[in-house]
């Protein structure tokens, strides 16, 4: 008996997760740099700076949830192939 190969879905899910994880790391690094720049500033003092920070935090939150979804999808596909 030959072992079954993982379906193409699992491979594409893994690639998608790796890409999302790499972008996640970059976004968190950018957010950390923003936080260091914002350390001495008062919230709302510079409206453009505050809006950029709020948008960046929203983007990081959305991307994190998307990355978690992709990771769970990859785990489900892997569990499904191990079951069969």
PATI-847332 format. One record per atom (N, C-alpha, C): residue in three letters; atom name; y, x, z. Coordinates in Angstrom, 2 decimals. Atoms other than C-alpha are relative to their C-alpha. Example, Ala and Ser with C-alpha at 12.3 -4.5 7.8 and 13.67 -1.06 7.14 Angstrom:
<sites>
+---------+-------+---------+---------+---------+
! residuo ! atomo !       y !       x !       z !
+---------+-------+---------+---------+---------+
!     ALA !     N !   -1.19 !    0.89 !    0.00 !
!     ALA !    CA !   -4.50 !   12.30 !    7.80 !
!     ALA !     C !    1.20 !    0.90 !    0.00 !
!     SER !     N !   -1.19 !   -0.82 !   -0.06 !
!     SER !    CA !   -1.06 !   13.67 !    7.14 !
!     SER !     C !    1.09 !   -0.77 !    0.73 !
+---------+-------+---------+---------+---------+
</sites>
This chain:
<sites>
+---------+-------+---------+---------+---------+
! residuo ! atomo !       y !       x !       z !
+---------+-------+---------+---------+---------+
!     UNK !     N !   -1.18 !    0.82 !    0.00 !
!     UNK !    CA !    0.00 !    0.00 !    0.00 !
!     UNK !     C !    1.25 !    0.87 !    0.00 !
!     UNK !     N !   -1.27 !   -0.70 !    0.04 !
!     UNK !    CA !    3.42 !    1.26 !   -0.93 !
!     UNK !     C !    0.99 !   -0.71 !    0.94 !
!     UNK !     N !   -1.02 !    0.65 !   -0.83 !
!     UNK !    CA !    6.24 !    0.70 !    1.54 !
!     UNK !     C !    1.05 !   -0.67 !   -0.88 !
!     UNK !     N !   -1.01 !    0.74 !    0.76 !
!     UNK !    CA !    8.79 !   -1.83 !    0.38 !
!     UNK !     C !    1.33 !    0.72 !    0.09 !
!     UNK !     N !   -1.33 !   -0.59 !    0.02 !
!     UNK !    CA !   12.15 !   -0.50 !   -0.67 !
!     UNK !     C !    1.00 !   -1.05 !    0.49 !
!     UNK !     N !   -1.04 !    0.92 !   -0.43 !
!     UNK !    CA !   15.27 !   -1.97 !    0.85 !
!     UNK !     C !    0.66 !   -0.59 !   -1.23 !
!     UNK !     N !   -0.64 !    0.60 !    1.17 !
!     UNK !    CA !   16.92 !   -4.43 !   -1.50 !
!     UNK !     C !    1.38 !    0.61 !   -0.27 !
!     UNK !     N !   -1.30 !   -0.54 !    0.39 !
!     UNK !    CA !   20.07 !   -3.51 !   -3.37 !
!     UNK !     C !    1.12 !   -0.53 !    0.89 !
!     UNK !     N !   -1.01 !    0.58 !   -0.88 !
!     UNK !    CA !   22.01 !   -5.83 !   -1.06 !
!     UNK !     C !    0.25 !    0.89 !    1.21 !
!     UNK !     N !   -0.15 !   -0.84 !   -1.19 !
!     UNK !    CA !   21.35 !   -3.56 !    1.91 !
!     UNK !     C !    0.76 !    1.27 !   -0.33 !
!     UNK !     N !   -0.71 !   -1.20 !    0.40 !
!     UNK !    CA !   22.57 !   -0.51 !    0.02 !
!     UNK !     C !    1.48 !   -0.25 !   -0.24 !
!     UNK !     N !   -1.41 !    0.31 !    0.24 !
!     UNK !    CA !   25.77 !   -2.17 !   -1.12 !
!     UNK !     C !    0.70 !   -0.39 !    1.31 !
!     UNK !     N !   -0.59 !    0.34 !   -1.31 !
!     UNK !    CA !   26.34 !   -3.56 !    2.40 !
!     UNK !     C !    0.30 !    1.27 !    0.79 !
!     UNK !     N !   -0.21 !   -1.26 !   -0.71 !
!     UNK !    CA !   25.96 !   -0.05 !    3.81 !
!     UNK !     C !    1.21 !    0.74 !   -0.56 !
!     UNK !     N !   -1.15 !   -0.66 !    0.63 !
!     UNK !    CA !   28.45 !    1.38 !    1.29 !
!     UNK !     C !    1.31 !   -0.69 !    0.38 !
!     UNK !     N !   -1.19 !    0.77 !   -0.35 !
!     UNK !    CA !   30.92 !   -1.41 !    2.00 !
!     UNK !     C !    0.40 !    0.27 !    1.45 !
!     UNK !     N !   -0.29 !   -0.26 !   -1.41 !
!     UNK !    CA !   30.61 !   -0.84 !    5.75 !
!     UNK !     C !    0.57 !    1.39 !    0.18 !
!     UNK !     N !   -0.52 !   -1.37 !   -0.12 !
!     UNK !    CA !   31.16 !    2.92 !    5.38 !
!     UNK !     C !    1.44 !    0.09 !   -0.47 !
!     UNK !     N !   -1.37 !    0.01 !    0.50 !
!     UNK !    CA !   34.27 !    2.33 !    3.30 !
!     UNK !     C !    0.93 !   -0.67 !    1.00 !
!     UNK !     N !   -0.83 !    0.71 !   -0.97 !
!     UNK !    CA !   35.63 !   -0.21 !    5.77 !
!     UNK !     C !    0.19 !    0.81 !    1.28 !
!     UNK !     N !   -0.10 !   -0.81 !   -1.20 !
!     UNK !    CA !   34.89 !    2.13 !    8.67 !
!     UNK !     C !    0.97 !    1.17 !   -0.22 !
!     UNK !     N !   -0.92 !   -1.11 !    0.31 !
!     UNK !    CA !   36.75 !    5.01 !    6.97 !
!     UNK !     C !    1.45 !   -0.50 !   -0.01 !
!     UNK !     N !   -1.34 !    0.57 !    0.02 !
!     UNK !    CA !   39.77 !    2.78 !    6.33 !
!     UNK !     C !    0.43 !   -0.36 !    1.42 !
!     UNK !     N !   -0.28 !    0.33 !   -1.41 !
!     UNK !    CA !   39.54 !    1.60 !    9.96 !
!     UNK !     C !    0.51 !    1.22 !    0.76 !
!     UNK !     N !   -0.41 !   -1.24 !   -0.68 !
!     UNK !    CA !   39.83 !    5.18 !   11.21 !
!     UNK !     C !    1.42 !    0.39 !   -0.42 !
!     UNK !     N !   -1.34 !   -0.33 !    0.50 !
!     UNK !    CA !   42.88 !    5.80 !    9.00 !
!     UNK !     C !    1.04 !   -0.95 !    0.60 !
!     UNK !     N !   -0.95 !    0.97 !   -0.54 !
!     UNK !    CA !   44.56 !    2.58 !   10.16 !
!     UNK !     C !    0.26 !    0.23 !    1.49 !
!     UNK !     N !   -0.18 !   -0.26 !   -1.43 !
!     UNK !    CA !   43.97 !    3.37 !   13.83 !
!     UNK !     C !    0.84 !    1.26 !    0.21 !
!     UNK !     N !   -0.81 !   -1.22 !   -0.10 !
!     UNK !    CA !   45.40 !    6.86 !   13.30 !
!     UNK !     C !    1.47 !   -0.30 !   -0.31 !
!     UNK !     N !   -1.37 !    0.37 !    0.34 !
!     UNK !    CA !   48.50 !    5.38 !   11.63 !
!     UNK !     C !    0.62 !   -0.80 !    1.14 !
!     UNK !     N !   -0.50 !    0.78 !   -1.14 !
!     UNK !    CA !   48.85 !    2.90 !   14.51 !
!     UNK !     C !    0.32 !    0.91 !    1.19 !
!     UNK !     N !   -0.25 !   -0.94 !   -1.10 !
!     UNK !    CA !   48.59 !    5.75 !   17.03 !
!     UNK !     C !    1.29 !    0.79 !   -0.25 !
!     UNK !     N !   -1.24 !   -0.70 !    0.34 !
!     UNK !    CA !   51.34 !    7.65 !   15.19 !
!     UNK !     C !    1.21 !   -0.92 !    0.21 !
!     UNK !     N !   -1.08 !    0.97 !   -0.21 !
!     UNK !    CA !   53.48 !    4.49 !   15.19 !
!     UNK !     C !    0.30 !   -0.14 !    1.49 !
!     UNK !     N !   -0.20 !    0.16 !   -1.44 !
!     UNK !    CA !   52.93 !    4.11 !   18.94 !
!     UNK !     C !    0.71 !    1.22 !    0.60 !
!     UNK !     N !   -0.69 !   -1.19 !   -0.49 !
!     UNK !    CA !   54.01 !    7.70 !   19.54 !
!     UNK !     C !    1.49 !   -0.02 !   -0.40 !
!     UNK !     N !   -1.39 !    0.10 !    0.45 !
!     UNK !    CA !   57.17 !    7.13 !   17.48 !
!     UNK !     C !    0.75 !   -1.09 !    0.78 !
!     UNK !     N !   -0.63 !    1.13 !   -0.69 !
!     UNK !    CA !   57.85 !    3.86 !   19.34 !
!     UNK !     C !    0.13 !    0.23 !    1.50 !
!     UNK !     N !    0.03 !   -0.25 !   -1.44 !
!     UNK !    CA !   57.44 !    5.42 !   22.78 !
!     UNK !     C !    1.38 !   -0.10 !    0.65 !
!     UNK !     N !   -1.33 !    0.00 !   -0.60 !
!     UNK !    CA !   61.16 !    5.86 !   23.43 !
!     UNK !     C !    0.89 !   -1.15 !   -0.44 !
!     UNK !     N !   -0.82 !    1.09 !    0.55 !
!     UNK !    CA !   62.33 !    2.69 !   21.68 !
!     UNK !     C !   -0.17 !   -1.28 !    0.80 !
!     UNK !     N !    0.05 !    1.32 !   -0.62 !
!     UNK !    CA !   63.13 !   -0.74 !   23.06 !
!     UNK !     C !   -0.47 !   -1.00 !   -1.06 !
!     UNK !     N !    0.52 !    0.99 !    0.93 !
!     UNK !    CA !   61.20 !   -3.60 !   21.47 !
!     UNK !     C !    1.13 !   -0.93 !   -0.44 !
!     UNK !     N !   -1.01 !    0.88 !    0.55 !
!     UNK !    CA !   63.48 !   -5.58 !   19.19 !
!     UNK !     C !    1.34 !    0.68 !   -0.24 !
!     UNK !     N !   -1.26 !   -0.72 !    0.20 !
!     UNK !    CA !   66.25 !   -2.97 !   19.24 !
!     UNK !     C !    0.23 !    0.29 !   -1.49 !
!     UNK !     N !   -0.03 !   -0.23 !    1.44 !
!     UNK !    CA !   65.47 !   -2.01 !   15.64 !
!     UNK !     C !   -0.98 !   -1.00 !   -0.62 !
!     UNK !     N !    0.84 !    1.10 !    0.48 !
!     UNK !    CA !   64.19 !   -5.17 !   13.95 !
!     UNK !     C !   -1.00 !    0.46 !   -1.06 !
!     UNK !     N !    0.90 !   -0.46 !    1.06 !
!     UNK !    CA !   62.69 !   -3.41 !   10.92 !
!     UNK !     C !   -1.16 !    0.78 !    0.59 !
!     UNK !     N !    1.05 !   -0.80 !   -0.65 !
!     UNK !    CA !   60.78 !   -0.95 !   13.11 !
!     UNK !     C !   -0.98 !   -0.92 !    0.75 !
!     UNK !     N !    0.84 !    0.94 !   -0.74 !
!     UNK !    CA !   59.49 !   -3.83 !   15.27 !
!     UNK !     C !   -0.88 !   -0.82 !   -0.95 !
!     UNK !     N !    0.77 !    0.79 !    0.98 !
!     UNK !    CA !   58.40 !   -5.89 !   12.24 !
!     UNK !     C !   -1.10 !    0.86 !   -0.62 !
!     UNK !     N !    1.02 !   -0.91 !    0.55 !
!     UNK !    CA !   56.59 !   -2.88 !   10.77 !
!     UNK !     C !   -1.14 !    0.17 !    1.01 !
!     UNK !     N !    1.02 !   -0.15 !   -1.03 !
!     UNK !    CA !   54.77 !   -2.37 !   14.07 !
!     UNK !     C !   -0.85 !   -1.25 !    0.16 !
!     UNK !     N !    0.75 !    1.25 !   -0.12 !
!     UNK !    CA !   53.80 !   -6.04 !   14.35 !
!     UNK !     C !   -0.93 !   -0.20 !   -1.19 !
!     UNK !     N !    0.84 !    0.12 !    1.20 !
!     UNK !    CA !   52.54 !   -6.06 !   10.77 !
!     UNK !     C !   -1.17 !    0.98 !    0.02 !
!     UNK !     N !    1.05 !   -1.01 !   -0.09 !
!     UNK !    CA !   50.59 !   -2.86 !   11.33 !
!     UNK !     C !   -1.08 !   -0.41 !    1.00 !
!     UNK !     N !    0.97 !    0.45 !   -1.00 !
!     UNK !    CA !   48.97 !   -4.26 !   14.47 !
!     UNK !     C !   -0.83 !   -1.18 !   -0.51 !
!     UNK !     N !    0.73 !    1.13 !    0.58 !
!     UNK !    CA !   48.05 !   -7.48 !   12.64 !
!     UNK !     C !   -1.01 !    0.50 !   -1.03 !
!     UNK !     N !    0.90 !   -0.56 !    1.02 !
!     UNK !    CA !   46.55 !   -5.47 !    9.77 !
!     UNK !     C !   -1.19 !    0.71 !    0.64 !
!     UNK !     N !    1.10 !   -0.71 !   -0.68 !
!     UNK !    CA !   44.51 !   -3.28 !   12.13 !
!     UNK !     C !   -0.96 !   -1.01 !    0.63 !
!     UNK !     N !    0.85 !    1.03 !   -0.60 !
!     UNK !    CA !   43.23 !   -6.38 !   13.96 !
!     UNK !     C !   -0.86 !   -0.69 !   -1.06 !
!     UNK !     N !    0.74 !    0.64 !    1.08 !
!     UNK !    CA !   42.24 !   -8.11 !   10.71 !
!     UNK !     C !   -1.09 !    0.93 !   -0.55 !
!     UNK !     N !    0.94 !   -0.95 !    0.57 !
!     UNK !    CA !   40.57 !   -4.96 !    9.36 !
!     UNK !     C !   -1.15 !    0.28 !    0.95 !
!     UNK !     N !    1.06 !   -0.22 !   -0.99 !
!     UNK !    CA !   38.66 !   -4.39 !   12.61 !
!     UNK !     C !   -1.00 !   -1.14 !   -0.02 !
!     UNK !     N !    0.90 !    1.15 !    0.05 !
!     UNK !    CA !   37.24 !   -7.91 !   12.51 !
!     UNK !     C !   -0.81 !   -0.02 !   -1.29 !
!     UNK !     N !    0.71 !   -0.07 !    1.28 !
!     UNK !    CA !   36.34 !   -7.50 !    8.84 !
!     UNK !     C !   -1.08 !    1.08 !    0.03 !
!     UNK !     N !    0.97 !   -1.09 !   -0.11 !
!     UNK !    CA !   34.60 !   -4.19 !    9.57 !
!     UNK !     C !   -1.17 !   -0.41 !    0.88 !
!     UNK !     N !    1.08 !    0.49 !   -0.88 !
!     UNK !    CA !   32.64 !   -5.77 !   12.42 !
!     UNK !     C !   -0.90 !   -0.98 !   -0.75 !
!     UNK !     N !    0.79 !    0.95 !    0.79 !
!     UNK !    CA !   31.56 !   -8.59 !   10.09 !
!     UNK !     C !   -0.92 !    0.74 !   -0.97 !
!     UNK !     N !    0.81 !   -0.78 !    0.93 !
!     UNK !    CA !   30.36 !   -6.05 !    7.51 !
!     UNK !     C !   -1.12 !    0.74 !    0.72 !
!     UNK !     N !    1.03 !   -0.69 !   -0.79 !
!     UNK !    CA !   28.50 !   -4.10 !   10.21 !
!     UNK !     C !   -1.11 !   -0.95 !    0.41 !
!     UNK !     N !    1.02 !    1.00 !   -0.38 !
!     UNK !    CA !   26.75 !   -7.24 !   11.43 !
!     UNK !     C !   -0.81 !   -0.42 !   -1.21 !
!     UNK !     N !    0.71 !    0.35 !    1.23 !
!     UNK !    CA !   25.89 !   -8.16 !    7.85 !
!     UNK !     C !   -1.02 !    1.07 !   -0.36 !
!     UNK !     N !    0.92 !   -1.10 !    0.29 !
!     UNK !    CA !   24.34 !   -4.73 !    7.33 !
!     UNK !     C !   -1.20 !   -0.03 !    0.95 !
!     UNK !     N !    1.09 !    0.07 !   -0.97 !
!     UNK !    CA !   22.30 !   -5.09 !   10.54 !
!     UNK !     C !   -0.95 !   -1.16 !   -0.30 !
!     UNK !     N !    0.84 !    1.15 !    0.33 !
!     UNK !    CA !   21.06 !   -8.54 !    9.52 !
!     UNK !     C !   -0.87 !    0.30 !   -1.21 !
!     UNK !     N !    0.78 !   -0.34 !    1.19 !
!     UNK !    CA !   19.99 !   -7.29 !    6.10 !
!     UNK !     C !   -1.10 !    1.01 !    0.34 !
!     UNK !     N !    0.99 !   -0.99 !   -0.40 !
!     UNK !    CA !   18.22 !   -4.33 !    7.69 !
!     UNK !     C !   -1.12 !   -0.66 !    0.82 !
!     UNK !     N !    1.01 !    0.70 !   -0.82 !
!     UNK !    CA !   16.46 !   -6.57 !   10.24 !
!     UNK !     C !   -0.89 !   -0.88 !   -0.88 !
!     UNK !     N !    0.77 !    0.86 !    0.91 !
!     UNK !    CA !   15.42 !   -8.92 !    7.45 !
!     UNK !     C !   -1.02 !    0.80 !   -0.79 !
!     UNK !     N !    0.94 !   -0.82 !    0.78 !
!     UNK !    CA !   13.84 !   -6.08 !    5.45 !
!     UNK !     C !   -1.09 !    0.56 !    0.90 !
!     UNK !     N !    1.02 !   -0.52 !   -0.91 !
!     UNK !    CA !   12.04 !   -4.74 !    8.53 !
!     UNK !     C !   -1.00 !   -1.10 !    0.37 !
!     UNK !     N !    0.86 !    1.12 !   -0.37 !
!     UNK !    CA !   10.62 !   -8.20 !    9.25 !
!     UNK !     C !   -1.07 !   -0.24 !   -1.08 !
!     UNK !     N !    0.94 !    0.30 !    1.10 !
!     UNK !    CA !    8.99 !   -8.51 !    5.83 !
!     UNK !     C !   -0.91 !    1.13 !   -0.23 !
+---------+-------+---------+---------+---------+
</sites>
